[in-house]
Amino acid sequence: MTDTPTTSKLIRGRTGPWKIVMGLEIHAQVASKAKLFSGAAVGFGAGPNEQVSLVDAGFPGMLPTLNGHCVEQAVRTGLGLNAQINRRSQFDRKNYFYPDLPTGYQISQLYFPIVGEGVVEVEAEDGSFFNVGIERLHLEQDAGKLIHDLSPTDSYVDLNRAGTALMEIVSRPDIRSPEEAVAYVKKIRTILIYLGTCDGDMEKGNLRADVNVSVCREGQYAKYKATGDFSHLGTRCEIKNVNSFRFISQAINYEARRQIEILEEGGKITQETRLYDATAGETRSMRSKEEAMDYRYFPDPDLLPLELEQAWIDGIKASLPELPDEKRRRLMADYGLSQYDAVVLISERAKADYFEAAAQDTGSGRRDAKLVSNWVTNELSARLAADNLDFSESPVPAAHVAELVALIEEGVISSKIAKEVFDHVWAGEGSPRQVVEARGLVQVNDTGAIEKAVDDIIAANPDKAAAVAEKPQALGWFVGQVMKATGGKANPAAVNDILKARLGL
């Protein structure tokens, strides 16, 4: 089986091309201080079983009490996904046995979810856009966790996560490549963080995805598009709990090619649940896929149907922040940014806010938005990433980036000097203007001084000067020498102009 990445919407097998068809179920932990049906705390880093109530532990006679904040967070998310909010929803019991599920059932929503159909616009790597349909979003409680590495003979149960509120966001099978799958998960994560309904921390398991993968011929896919009949799409396998973008892509690549290999050899795909082994780079069978009837779903007798007032929903809608798509379009319109620059900036709300703070009109005119964007997304982003900091934790305030760009625009410093200035600002030596003054980093604009440096270098290198007429690109060598002679402080535009005049170019 080849490990070649799948970068097209078609995979070429031995017997012809195949199409990948995928739908994702994203499990997002609700940003809440308490669990879905109890007052137990939610948080990362607590000791085993330190955040467990009697309800979470499944003690007899304990009744669930719905956390209204979690309901509000689910509605906010649904509105952010351009989805239908169902004013009436219902909680069901999903019955199965597992050691980390002390009640013997999970409270979820099968028949009447809180959020219905919606659509998300996703940016592809090539700058184009595609839509992914949202089938539903429902609330459910998480299970606990089994710990197997503390003893060679025993497993331990930690119920801290048991009862934690999850939003399961189910997409339609609208995703056609590993790259699209990753872009979709990134977009959902960004929306959730903007809304404040999930922190999106995949390392802690607060956002993870189940990926449903199937393959079919192009003709079969065309029949599905024409009829809406899912049977044309082939048998799907579900890859459970993938918690990184890289693993999502790798798991899809492996699973699609595994299925194609089986089908081309005359075999059949068994519907099953699989796990991705990142070390081996392969998916492995976990269990045969149970049908919904195996869970014996029925309405939870301890919870009344949930009925929402339209005025309450409208109030939540009015409180929504500017979402990524709206922000992208506004940054392009208000600041003249390219789509690429705007997409990079809105990938993090704090990054976009930082950019706007640095690019705003301070009375002396708005800064060059493209130049500000470059500094925010390149130099500053790299420094923050190297120190594992978020934009909200930046030691360099937005006003300092604005001042740095102003110094470049005013011709006080060159772009090259600006990087040196930024180093000193990052080190805490003061604002850009203070650093420039303290360290004497003002750009040399004195044409007389530049002319002298140019004349000295030409006089010292007559052979190279004579060769420039036949090889104009050699001018770059002279530019470098002049910049070196002036300590990098000469105005690059003036250097180029004077050199061209002296060398007859």
N, C-alpha and C positions, 0 to 999 in steps of 0.2 A: 504494500500500500504506500503510495507516494505521500510525502509530507509537503509537497508544493502548495503554497498558499492559494486560496481561491479568491481571486480579485475580480472575477467576472460574475455575472448573474447566471452564467452557464458553466457547468463542469463537463469537460470532454472525457467520456469514458471510452472503453474499447469498442463499444457498439454505437457510439454517437453521443450527442450532447444531452445533458440532464439539467433540469432546473431545480434549484433548492427552494423550498417553501418553508417559511418559519413564522411561528407566532411565539411571543414571549409572555411569561407571567412574572412580573416584577413584584417582589415582596419588599415593601418599604416600611420600616419601623416608624410608627407615628411619633412625632416630637411631642412628648407629654411627660409630665412629672409623675404620673400614676398610671397604673395598668388599666386595661380595657374594662374589666369588671370588678376591680378591687382598688383599695386605696394604697396598695403596696407601692413603694418607690420604684422608679425605673432609672437605671444608670449603669455606666460601665465601670468596672474595677472593684465592685464590692466583693467581699468574701463569699464563698459558697453558701447558698441558702440564707443569705442575710436580708434579701428583699422578697420575702414570701409571706403572703397572708394565708389564713385558713381557707379562703376561697381558692387561691392558687394551688394549695396543697390537696384540694379535693376532700376536705373533711366533711363527713355526713352532716346534712342540715344547713350547710353554708349556701347562701343564695347570692347570685351575681347582681351587682348594681352597675348600670351602664354609666361610663364616664362621658359626660356631655362634651368635654373638650375634645375628645377623640372623634366624636361625631362631627363637630365643627371642623376639625382638621380634614376629615374625609370629604366634607362638602367643599371646603376651600380647594382641595386637590382636584375634585371633579370639575369645578368651575375653571380652574387653571388648565384643564385638559380639554376645554370646550365640550364638556360632556353633559348629558342630561342628568339632572338631580331628581331622583325619585322621592317624591314626598312621602311615600309609604314604603317601608322596607321591613324585613323580618330576619331574625336570627334563627339559625338551625343548628342542630347537633350533628356533627360528623363523627360517627362512632368507630373507633378502632383502638386496639390495645398497643401500648408501647410504654416501656418503663418510665420515660420522662413525661408521661401524660397521666397524672394520678387520677383524674376523673374518669378516664376511659373514653372520653369524647372531647372534641374540639368545638367550641362555639364559633360558627362561621355564618356566611350568608350564601346559600345556593340558589334558591328560587327567586328571591326578591332582594337584589343588592341595593345598596344606598345610591350608587351611581351607575347610570346606563351608558349608552353609546356616545362616543366622542371622536375627536380626530386630533392628531398631533402632526405638525409640520416639522420635518427633520432635514437638517443640512447634511448633504453627502460630502465626501472628501473632495470632490471635483467642483464644489461650489453650487451644484444643482440642489433642488429640493424634492423630497418625496413625502407623501402622506402615509401615516400608519393609523388605521382605524383602531379605536379603543372599544372593546366589546363591553367591558364592565369594570367597576372597581367595587370591591366589597371589603368590609371590615371583618377581621377574625383575630383570635388570640393565638399567640405563639406557644410552642411547647417548650419544655425545659431542655437540658443538655446532658448527655451522657459523657463521662470522662473515663477513658480506658487506659491512660498512660501513668496512673499513679500506683498501680499494682499489677503484678503478673497474673493474678488469679481473679481479681475483683474489678467490677465497674462501679463508678460512683455517679450519683444523680444530683445535679445542681438545678434547682427550680427557680433560680433568679429570673430567667427569661420567661418562665411559664406565666401565661396571662398577659404578656406584653402586647400592646395593640399593634396590629399589622394592617397595612392596606395592600391588598393584592390587586395589581393593575394588569388586566388581561387584554392583550392585543389581538387583533385579527391576523390571519396568516398573510400579511402584506409585506413581509420582509424577505429579500431575495439573495442576500449575500452576507458573509460574516462582517464586512465593513458596514453594511446597513444596520445590522443588529447592534454593533457597537455604537454607531452614531445614534440609534434610537435610545439605547439605555443611557447614553450621555445626556441626551436631550431631556429625558424624563427626570434624570437626576438633577439637572440644572433647574428645571421647573419646580421641583419639590423644594430645592434649597431657596429659590427666590420666594416661594410661598411661605417658607418656614414650617412646612409640615413634616419634613424628614431631614436629618442632617446629611444624608447621603454617604455616610462613612462605610465604605465597602469592606475595609480591613476589619472592622468590628462586627461585620455581619448585619449592619443596619440597612443595607440595600443589597439584595442578591436576586438572581434571576434563574428561573427555570426556562430552558430553551427547548421548544418543540420543533424537531427537525424531520422533514420528509423530503423525498426527491421524486420527481416525475418527469416524463417527457414533455416537450413543448406542446405537443398536441393535446395531452391530457390537461395541461394547465389552461390551454385555450378553452377547453370544454368547461372547466371550472369557472372561468371568467364569464362564459356565456350562460351558464345554468345556475351558478352558485352552489353546485353540488360538491361537497368536500370529498366525496369518494374518489374523485378524479385525481386528488393530490397525492395519493400514496399513503402508506401506513406510516404514522409518525412515532418517533421515540422521544421521550422527555428526558433531558439532561438536568438533573436537580442541583439547585443551590450553587450556582457558579457566581463567584464573588469578586471577579476582576475583569476589566475590559479585555486584557490579553487572553485570559483563560476562555472567555466567551468566544473569541475569534478562533482560538485553537481547537476548542471542543467542537464547534460547528464544522470546521474544516475536516477534522478526523471523522466525525459521525456521518457527514454527507458522503464521504468517499467510502466509508465502511458499508453504507447501505447500497451505494452504486455497485461495489464489488460483488455483494451478495446477489443483487438482482441480475447482474450481467452473467453470473454463473448459474442462473436458473433458479435461485433460491427465493424465499419469501421473507419479508421483514416482519418480525414479531413485535407487536406493540408492547413496549415495556418502559420502565423507568431505569435510567442509567446514571452513573456518576462519572465525573471527569477526573482522571488521575493526572494531575499536572506534572508529576515526576516522570511518569511513563509516557505522557503526551497522548493518552488514549481514553476513550470512554469504556466503562465496564458495566455489565448488567447488574442492576441492584435488585429489581423484582419485576415480575410480570405486571402489566398495567391493570390496576383494578378499575372496574367500572363504578360509576357513582352509586349504583344500587348496593355494592358491597359495603358501603359506608353506612347504610341504613339511615339516611338523612331523615329528620323529622323536625318540625318547629320546636324550638326550645320552650318547654312549658313554664320556665321560670322568668321568661322575658316577653313582655307584651310587644306587639308590632310597633315599630318606630314610625311616628307620624310627625312630619316637619311642616311648619307654617311657612308660606311663601314669603311673608314679610321678613322672617328670620333669614331665609336663604338670600333674599335681596340685600339685606344688610351685610352679609358676608361678602357678597359680590362687590358691593360698593367699597369694601375695605381692602380689596385685592391690590397688591403693589403692581407697578409696571412690570409686565412679564417679558421673558426674553425676546419673543418675536416683535413685540411692540417696541422694545428698547432698540433692537437691531435696526428697525426701519427708521426710528427717530434719530439715531446717531448718524445714519447715512444722510438723512434729510437736513438735520441741523448743523452737522459738522463737515459734510461733504466727504465722509469716509467711504472707502470702498467696502463692498459687501464682505470681503475677506477680513479686513481690519475690524469691522463691526462685529462679525461673528466671533473673532478671537476675544474681543473685549467683553462681550455679553456672556461668555462661557462661565464667568464668575461674577456674581452681582457686585462683590466688593471691588473687583478689578474695574468694572464699568463705572462705578461710583468714583473711584480714584481718578480715572481718566477725566471724567467731567469736572471734578474739582480742580484738576491741573489745567484743563483747557478753557475754563470759564473766563468771561470778560471781566477784567479787574479794573476797568475804567480807562486803561491805556490801550485797550484793544484786545481782542481774543487772540490767544496763542495759536501758532500753526498746528492745527489739529492732527495732521499726519505726523508731524515731528513729535508731538506729545504722545501720540499712539505708539510710535516706534520705541520711545524711551520706556513707556509703561509695559509694553508687551515683550520687549527684548531685554534690555539691560536690567531693569528693575525686577522683572519676572524671574530672570535667571538668578539674581542675587537672593531673592526670597526663597526660591526653590532650593538653592544650595544650603540655606540655613533652616530649611523646613518651616518657613513662616508663611502665613496667609497675608493677603493684601491689607486686611484689617489690622495686622500686626507690624506693618512696615515701619522701620525706624526712620525712613525718609518720608516726611509729609508731602502731600500733593503740591503744596505751595513751593517746595524746593525744586520739584521737577519743573513746575511752571517757570520759576526763576532761572533755572538752567537753560531752558528753551529760549527764554527772553534774551539771555546773554548771547546765545548763538545767533538769534535773529538780529540783534543789535550789532553784531560783528565784534563784540568784545572778546569772545573766544571762538575757536574753531570747533568742529565736531570732534576732532581728535583730542584737543585739550579738554573738551567737555567730559570725556570719559575719565581723564585724570582727575578732574574736579569732582566728578561723581564718586570716585574712590574715596576722596577725602571727606566728602559729605556723608557717605555711608559709614565712615569711621568715626563720625560724630564731631567733626572739626568745625561745624557751623553751617550756615547757609552757603549756596554757591557763590554769591557775591563776596561774602566774608572770606571764603577759601581763595578766590581769585586775587583779592587784595592782599591777603596775608602771604600768599606764596608767589606773588608776582607772575601770575599765569595769563596776563592780558595778551591778547593776540597782537602781533606786530602788523600794523596797517601803514606804517611809514614806508612809502614807496622808495624813498631814498635808501633806507637801510636794506630793503629787499633787493633793489637794483645792485647795490654794492656786493651783496652775497652772490647774486646771479653772475655778475661780471667776474668775480674771483673764481667761481667754479668753472665758468667757460674758459677762462684764461689758463686754468690748471689742466684742462682736458680738451685741447684743441682738436684731437683726433675724433673724439666722441661728438664734439660740436659739429664737425664737418660731416659726420655720418648721419646726423639727424635729418638732413634734407632728403636723403634716400630712404630713411627708416624713421618716419615721424613718431612711431610708437616709442622710440627711444627717449622721447621727451620725459617720460615717466621717471627715468633714472635721474635726470636733472632735477625734477620736482623733489624727489626723495632726498637728494643731496642738499638742496636749499633748505628743506624742512629740518634736516639734521643739523645744518650749520646754524639755524636760528632756534634750535631747541624745540622744534615743533610748533613755534609760536607764530610763524609767518602766516598771513592770510593766504590760503591756498588759491583762491581765485586770482589774487594779485600776482602770486608767484607764476601761475600759468600764463597770465597775460604778458608779463614782462619777459618770460622765457621765450614765448612765441615771437614777440617783437625782436628780441636780440638774435634769435636763431633763424629769423626770416620765414616762419611758418604761417 
